Amino acid sequence: RFYCFGPSKTPMQMTPNDNAEWHAHLQTPVIYNHHKPIEINATTIEHINLNKITSTAKAASNRERVLILTPLRDAVHYLEQHFDLISQLTYPHDLIDLAFLVGDTVDDTVAALAKELERVQTNPEIAFRSAMVIEKDFGVQLQQNNVEDRHGFAAQGPRRKAMGRARNYLLATALKPEHSWVYWRDVDIKESPGRIIEDFVAHDVDVLVPNIWFHRYKEVNGKMVDIEGRFDYNSWQESPEGLKLAASLDKDVVLAEGYKEYDTKRKYMAKMGDWREDQNQIIPLDGIGGVNIILKADVHRSGINFPCYAFENQAETEGFAKMAKRAGYGVFGLPNYVVWHIDTDEKPGNA
């Protein structure tokens, strides 16, 4: 007997199904792959996949990298306390990179910074993943001999523009593709929670700031009482009066907030809240201060920086907030979450 593939019928007797089955075995399958992997061996070519960089509410468990940025000028007296505080941060230090920009300083900030970095980075229990020190002078010669000079109304426009430039240079140099979060932290913070990074990323918003107050002790009825002074008037909600005032100003005028010269009637977060209340209460903001900002790194990658010019009549951090909101990002504050600034004993109008 002889056997062959297919039905035992003549071609004329085959049904269409029989015919299809018979001819199927006669066709050789051909596989085309137009996306064959290409191996690139040139060492000068780098591949970065930003799709893998996420900024989530579970940053620590997802091993998301945080970049802490601190601009410095004449900061010798604050550096030891600054490093003591950031060493107490509970976010995994192997996921934190530090970067500092020292500019237009006349004291020994660079040497003091180097010593503090050595103290921390040589201690494996608290050392951070990396640290970067950048030096860049901008030729700023603003008089800052006392708090009246530094925070007087006349100095605010030039001062805020100069600070915006310093922040942008620091950001452009230090931000790397692997960073998920950016934490702007000033050197003159007096007290802050160790869990501040975890607390802030848990809100999963684009830009978030705390309330900034300061301790000042005065004698009342024979006892020293903390007046819990309000410090940062740059975190605010816009008002119709503020918009009307801005519309009346030349486009190059920087609105300095918190001064009698410009009565905007904005709602200041510094005057809201209480650290004894729910710290998770969150409110939208239109302007923010720069003492403590935590934001998703993609906000900066999208081109939102700190204007060193008048943007919608605001500069630096307030201009940043205006720019972020224009681009569709959310800007928020925590009125009951207080970070304590040093007591600058400033005059009315800024404190």
C-alpha positions in Angstrom: 0.0 0.0 0.0 1.0 3.6 -0.6 0.1 6.5 1.5 0.2 10.2 0.5 -0.8 13.4 2.2 -4.2 14.8 1.5 -7.6 13.4 0.8 -8.0 10.2 -1.3 -9.9 12.1 -3.9 -9.2 13.4 -7.3 -8.8 17.2 -7.6 -12.1 17.4 -9.3 -13.8 15.7 -6.3 -12.2 18.0 -3.6 -14.3 20.5 -1.7 -12.9 24.0 -1.2 -11.8 23.0 2.3 -10.1 19.8 1.0 -8.3 21.9 -1.6 -7.1 24.4 1.0 -5.8 21.7 3.3 -4.0 20.0 0.5 -2.2 23.1 -0.8 -1.3 24.4 2.7 1.5 21.9 3.2 3.0 23.0 -0.1 3.8 26.5 1.0 7.1 27.4 2.8 6.6 30.0 5.5 8.7 33.1 5.1 9.3 35.3 8.2 10.4 38.9 7.7 11.9 41.0 10.6 12.4 44.6 9.6 13.3 45.5 13.2 16.3 43.3 13.7 18.3 44.6 16.7 21.3 46.7 15.8 24.3 46.6 18.0 26.2 49.9 18.4 29.7 49.7 19.6 30.8 53.3 19.3 31.7 54.5 22.8 30.9 58.1 22.0 27.2 57.3 21.7 25.0 57.2 24.8 21.4 55.9 25.1 19.1 57.3 27.7 15.6 56.0 28.2 13.6 58.7 30.1 10.5 56.5 29.8 11.8 54.5 32.7 12.2 57.6 35.0 9.0 57.9 37.1 8.0 60.3 40.0 5.5 58.4 42.1 3.9 58.6 45.6 6.0 55.5 46.5 9.3 57.0 45.6 11.5 55.2 48.2 10.1 51.7 47.4 10.4 52.4 43.7 14.1 53.5 44.2 13.5 56.9 42.7 16.5 59.3 42.8 16.2 62.7 44.5 18.4 65.7 43.8 18.8 68.2 46.6 19.9 71.7 45.3 21.2 74.5 47.5 22.5 77.8 46.3 25.0 79.4 48.7 26.4 82.9 49.3 28.2 83.9 52.5 26.9 80.8 54.2 29.7 79.8 56.6 27.5 80.3 59.7 24.7 78.0 58.5 26.5 75.0 56.9 27.1 72.9 60.0 23.4 73.1 60.9 22.4 72.4 57.3 24.3 69.2 57.1 23.1 68.1 60.6 19.5 68.5 59.3 19.9 66.8 56.0 21.8 63.9 57.6 18.7 63.2 59.6 16.6 62.8 56.4 15.0 59.3 56.5 14.7 59.0 52.7 17.4 56.4 51.7 20.7 58.4 51.4 21.9 56.2 48.6 19.1 57.6 46.5 20.0 61.2 47.2 22.5 63.4 45.3 23.6 66.8 46.7 24.6 69.8 44.6 25.6 73.3 45.7 26.3 76.5 43.8 28.6 79.0 45.5 28.5 82.4 43.9 29.7 86.0 44.7 30.7 84.9 48.2 33.2 86.9 50.3 33.5 84.6 53.3 35.0 81.1 53.5 31.9 79.3 52.2 33.8 77.0 49.8 36.3 75.8 52.4 33.6 75.3 55.1 31.4 73.5 52.5 34.3 71.1 51.7 34.9 70.3 55.3 31.2 69.6 56.0 30.9 67.4 52.9 34.0 65.5 54.0 32.5 65.0 57.5 29.3 63.6 56.0 30.5 61.7 53.0 33.2 59.8 55.0 30.6 58.5 57.4 29.0 55.4 55.7 26.0 55.6 58.0 24.9 58.9 56.7 26.8 59.4 53.4 24.8 60.4 50.3 25.1 58.9 46.9 27.1 61.8 45.5 27.9 65.5 46.1 28.7 68.2 43.6 30.1 71.7 44.3 29.8 74.3 41.6 31.4 77.8 41.7 30.0 80.5 39.6 30.1 84.3 40.2 27.6 86.6 38.6 29.2 89.9 39.5 26.4 90.7 42.0 27.4 93.4 44.4 24.2 94.0 46.2 24.7 95.4 49.6 23.8 92.6 52.1 25.5 93.9 55.2 22.3 93.6 57.2 18.8 92.3 56.9 17.4 95.8 56.0 19.8 96.0 53.0 19.1 92.4 51.9 15.3 92.5 52.3 14.5 96.2 51.7 12.1 96.9 49.0 14.6 98.6 46.6 16.8 95.5 46.6 14.1 93.0 45.7 14.0 93.3 41.9 17.8 92.9 41.3 18.1 90.4 44.2 15.4 88.1 42.9 16.7 88.2 39.3 20.2 87.4 40.5 18.9 84.5 42.6 17.0 83.2 39.6 20.2 83.1 37.6 22.0 81.2 40.3 19.3 78.6 40.7 19.2 78.1 36.9 22.9 77.5 36.7 22.8 75.1 39.5 19.8 73.2 38.0 21.3 73.0 34.5 24.6 71.6 35.8 23.3 69.2 38.4 20.1 67.7 37.0 20.8 64.2 35.5 18.5 61.9 33.5 18.2 59.5 36.4 16.6 62.0 38.8 12.9 61.7 39.6 12.5 64.4 42.1 14.2 67.8 42.8 14.3 69.2 46.3 15.3 72.9 46.6 16.4 73.5 50.1 17.9 76.7 51.5 20.9 76.6 53.8 19.3 78.7 56.6 16.5 76.3 57.7 16.5 75.9 61.4 14.1 72.9 61.9 12.4 70.5 59.5 10.9 67.0 59.8 13.3 64.1 58.9 10.5 62.5 56.8 9.9 65.6 54.7 10.7 64.0 51.4 8.4 61.0 52.0 5.7 63.3 53.3 5.8 65.5 50.3 6.1 62.8 47.5 3.1 61.0 49.1 0.9 63.9 47.8 2.0 63.0 44.2 1.7 66.6 42.9 3.9 68.5 40.5 5.2 71.2 42.9 4.7 71.4 46.6 5.9 73.8 49.4 5.5 73.9 53.1 4.7 76.9 55.3 7.8 78.8 56.4 7.8 80.3 59.9 10.5 81.2 62.4 10.9 81.0 66.2 11.4 84.2 68.1 11.3 84.3 71.8 10.0 87.3 73.8 9.4 87.7 77.5 5.7 87.9 78.4 4.7 88.1 82.0 8.1 86.8 83.1 8.1 83.9 80.7 9.8 83.5 77.3 7.2 82.9 74.7 7.6 81.8 71.1 5.8 84.3 68.8 6.0 81.8 65.9 6.8 84.5 63.4 5.7 84.2 59.7 8.6 84.3 57.3 7.9 83.5 53.7 5.4 85.8 52.0 6.3 84.6 48.6 3.8 81.7 48.8 0.4 83.2 47.9 -2.9 82.9 46.2 -3.6 85.5 43.5 -6.2 88.2 44.0 -8.2 90.4 41.6 -6.3 93.4 43.0 -3.0 91.7 42.3 -4.0 91.0 38.7 -5.2 94.5 38.2 -1.9 95.9 39.7 0.2 93.7 37.5 -1.7 94.8 34.4 -1.0 98.4 35.2 2.8 97.9 35.5 5.4 97.9 32.8 6.2 94.3 31.7 9.8 94.6 33.0 8.7 95.5 36.6 9.1 92.8 39.2 6.3 92.7 41.8 8.0 92.3 45.1 5.5 90.6 47.4 4.9 91.5 51.0 5.7 95.3 50.8 3.6 98.3 51.3 4.8 99.7 47.9 2.7 97.0 46.2 -0.6 96.3 47.9 -1.8 93.2 46.1 -4.2 91.9 48.7 -3.1 88.4 47.9 -3.7 85.6 50.4 -0.4 84.6 52.0 0.0 81.0 53.1 2.4 82.3 55.8 -0.7 83.8 57.5 -2.7 80.6 57.2 -2.5 77.2 59.0 -1.2 75.9 62.2 1.4 73.2 62.7 -0.8 71.6 65.3 -3.5 70.8 62.7 -3.7 68.3 59.9 -0.4 68.5 58.0 -1.9 66.9 54.9 -4.2 69.8 54.2 -3.3 71.0 50.7 -4.2 74.3 48.9 -3.5 75.6 45.4 -0.9 78.4 45.1 -0.1 81.0 42.4 3.3 82.0 43.8 5.8 80.1 46.0 8.9 80.9 48.0 12.2 79.1 47.6 13.1 78.0 51.1 11.8 74.5 50.6 10.4 73.2 47.3 9.9 69.6 46.3 8.9 68.9 42.7 8.8 66.3 40.0 12.0 66.5 37.9 9.9 66.5 34.7 8.6 69.9 35.6 12.2 71.3 35.2 12.9 69.0 32.2 9.9 70.6 30.4 11.6 74.0 30.6 10.1 75.4 33.8 12.9 77.3 35.6 13.4 80.4 37.6 13.0 83.5 35.5 15.9 86.0 36.0 13.7 88.6 34.4 10.1 89.7 34.9 7.7 86.9 33.9 4.2 88.1 34.3 5.8 90.7 36.6 7.3 88.1 38.9 10.8 86.7 39.1 12.7 83.7 40.5 10.5 81.4 42.6 7.3 83.4 42.1 8.0 83.6 38.4 8.6 79.8 38.5 5.2 79.2 39.9 3.5 81.4 37.3 5.4 79.6 34.5 4.6 76.2 35.9 0.9 77.0 36.1 1.0 78.5 32.6 2.4 75.2 31.4 -0.5 73.2 33.1 1.4 72.0 36.1 -0.1 72.0 39.6 1.4 74.2 42.3 0.4 73.6 45.9 1.2 74.4 49.5 0.7 72.7 52.9 -0.4 75.5 55.3 -0.1 73.2 58.4 3.2 71.7 57.5 5.8 74.1 58.9 9.5 74.3 58.2 11.3 76.7 60.6 13.6 79.3 59.2 16.3 81.1 61.2 15.1 84.1 63.0 16.4 87.0 60.9 14.7 89.6 63.1 13.5 91.4 60.0 11.5 94.6 59.9 7.8 94.8 59.3 7.0 94.3 55.6 8.9 91.0 55.2 8.4 89.2 58.5 
